[in-house]
Amino acid sequence: MSTSRLIQFVALCLLVLFFLPYVIKLQQVDLIIVLLAGIAMPVYDFIRNKDN
């Protein structure tokens, strides 16, 4: 795993850890869906990005 890929993975983990308490605590389903979409987009980009 290259250094830039490792940095991207750490940043992705930090982003997920940042959003996780909000996803757990929220009671409104529509806001949970928005937050999960906000997490899914960078995860998808990380998986699909094979350049680095």
VOSE-719989 format. One line per 3 residues: number of its first residue (from 1); their letters; for each residue x, y, z of N, C-alpha, C, O. Coordinates in nm, 2 decimals. Layout:
<rs>
NUM> a> X:Y:Z:X:Y:Z:X:Y:Z:X:Y:Z; ...
</rs>
This chain:
<rs>
1> mst> 0.09:-0.12:0.00:0.00:0.00:0.00:0.09:0.12:0.00:0.18:0.14:0.08; 0.07:0.21:-0.10:0.15:0.33:-0.10:0.11:0.43:0.01:0.01:0.42:0.07; 0.20:0.53:0.03:0.19:0.62:0.13:0.06:0.71:0.11:-0.01:0.73:0.21
4> srl> 0.04:0.75:-0.01:-0.08:0.84:-0.03:-0.21:0.76:-0.01:-0.31:0.81:0.04; -0.21:0.63:-0.05:-0.33:0.54:-0.03:-0.35:0.52:0.12:-0.47:0.52:0.16; -0.24:0.51:0.19:-0.26:0.49:0.34:-0.31:0.62:0.40:-0.40:0.61:0.49
7> iqf> -0.27:0.73:0.36:-0.32:0.86:0.41:-0.47:0.87:0.38:-0.55:0.92:0.46; -0.51:0.83:0.26:-0.65:0.84:0.22:-0.73:0.75:0.30:-0.84:0.78:0.34; -0.68:0.63:0.34:-0.75:0.54:0.42:-0.77:0.59:0.56:-0.87:0.58:0.62
10> val> -0.66:0.65:0.62:-0.67:0.71:0.75:-0.77:0.82:0.75:-0.85:0.83:0.84; -0.77:0.91:0.65:-0.87:1.02:0.64:-1.01:0.96:0.63:-1.10:1.02:0.69; -1.03:0.86:0.55:-1.16:0.80:0.54:-1.21:0.74:0.67:-1.32:0.76:0.71
13> cll> -1.12:0.68:0.75:-1.16:0.62:0.88:-1.19:0.74:0.97:-1.29:0.72:1.05; -1.12:0.85:0.97:-1.15:0.96:1.06:-1.28:1.02:1.02:-1.36:1.07:1.11; -1.31:1.03:0.89:-1.44:1.08:0.85:-1.56:1.00:0.90:-1.66:1.05:0.95
16> vlf> -1.54:0.86:0.89:-1.65:0.77:0.94:-1.66:0.78:1.09:-1.77:0.79:1.14; -1.55:0.79:1.16:-1.56:0.81:1.30:-1.62:0.94:1.34:-1.68:0.95:1.45; -1.60:1.05:1.26:-1.66:1.18:1.29:-1.81:1.17:1.28:-1.89:1.23:1.36
19> flp> -1.86:1.10:1.17:-2.01:1.10:1.15:-2.08:0.99:1.23:-2.20:1.00:1.25; -2.01:0.89:1.28:-2.07:0.78:1.35:-2.16:0.82:1.47:-2.27:0.77:1.48; -2.12:0.91:1.56:-2.21:0.94:1.67:-2.34:1.01:1.62:-2.44:0.99:1.68
22> yvi> -2.33:1.09:1.52:-2.45:1.15:1.47:-2.54:1.05:1.41:-2.66:1.06:1.43; -2.49:0.95:1.34:-2.57:0.85:1.28:-2.64:0.76:1.39:-2.76:0.73:1.38; -2.57:0.74:1.50:-2.62:0.66:1.61:-2.72:0.73:1.69:-2.83:0.67:1.72
25> klq> -2.70:0.86:1.71:-2.79:0.94:1.80:-2.92:0.99:1.73:-3.02:1.01:1.80; -2.91:1.01:1.60:-3.03:1.07:1.53:-3.15:0.98:1.53:-3.13:0.86:1.52; -3.26:1.04:1.55:-3.38:0.96:1.55:-3.46:0.98:1.41:-3.55:0.90:1.39
28> qvd> -3.42:1.08:1.33:-3.49:1.10:1.21:-3.43:1.02:1.10:-3.31:1.04:1.07; -3.51:0.94:1.03:-3.46:0.85:0.93:-3.40:0.93:0.81:-3.30:0.89:0.75; -3.47:1.04:0.77:-3.42:1.11:0.66:-3.29:1.17:0.68:-3.21:1.18:0.58
31> lii> -3.26:1.22:0.79:-3.12:1.28:0.82:-3.02:1.17:0.83:-2.90:1.19:0.79; -3.06:1.05:0.88:-2.96:0.94:0.88:-2.93:0.90:0.74:-2.81:0.86:0.71; -3.02:0.90:0.65:-3.00:0.86:0.51:-2.90:0.96:0.44:-2.81:0.93:0.37
34> vll> -2.92:1.09:0.47:-2.83:1.19:0.42:-2.69:1.18:0.47:-2.59:1.19:0.40; -2.68:1.15:0.60:-2.54:1.12:0.66:-2.48:1.00:0.60:-2.36:1.00:0.57; -2.55:0.89:0.59:-2.50:0.77:0.53:-2.46:0.79:0.38:-2.36:0.73:0.34
37> agi> -2.53:0.87:0.31:-2.49:0.91:0.17:-2.36:0.99:0.17:-2.28:0.97:0.09; -2.35:1.08:0.27:-2.23:1.15:0.29:-2.11:1.07:0.32:-1.99:1.10:0.29; -2.13:0.96:0.39:-2.02:0.86:0.42:-2.00:0.77:0.30:-1.88:0.74:0.27
40> amp> -2.10:0.73:0.23:-2.09:0.63:0.12:-2.01:0.69:0.00:-1.94:0.62:-0.07; -2.03:0.82:-0.03:-1.96:0.88:-0.14:-1.81:0.87:-0.13:-1.75:0.83:-0.23; -1.75:0.92:-0.02:-1.60:0.90:-0.01:-1.56:0.76:0.00:-1.45:0.72:-0.05
43> vyd> -1.64:0.67:0.05:-1.60:0.53:0.06:-1.60:0.47:-0.08:-1.50:0.40:-0.12; -1.70:0.50:-0.16:-1.70:0.46:-0.30:-1.59:0.52:-0.38:-1.52:0.44:-0.46; -1.56:0.64:-0.36:-1.44:0.71:-0.43:-1.31:0.64:-0.39:-1.22:0.62:-0.48
46> fir> -1.30:0.60:-0.26:-1.17:0.54:-0.22:-1.16:0.40:-0.28:-1.05:0.36:-0.32; -1.27:0.33:-0.29:-1.26:0.19:-0.35:-1.24:0.20:-0.50:-1.16:0.12:-0.55; -1.30:0.29:-0.57:-1.29:0.30:-0.71:-1.16:0.37:-0.76:-1.12:0.34:-0.87
49> nkd> -1.10:0.45:-0.67:-0.98:0.52:-0.71:-0.86:0.43:-0.70:-0.81:0.40:-0.59; -0.81:0.38:-0.81:-0.70:0.29:-0.81:-0.57:0.36:-0.86:-0.47:0.29:-0.88; -0.57:0.49:-0.88:-0.46:0.56:-0.93:-0.34:0.56:-0.84:-0.23:0.54:-0.88
52> n> -0.37:0.58:-0.71:-0.26:0.59:-0.61:-0.23:0.47:-0.54:-0.14:0.46:-0.46
</rs>
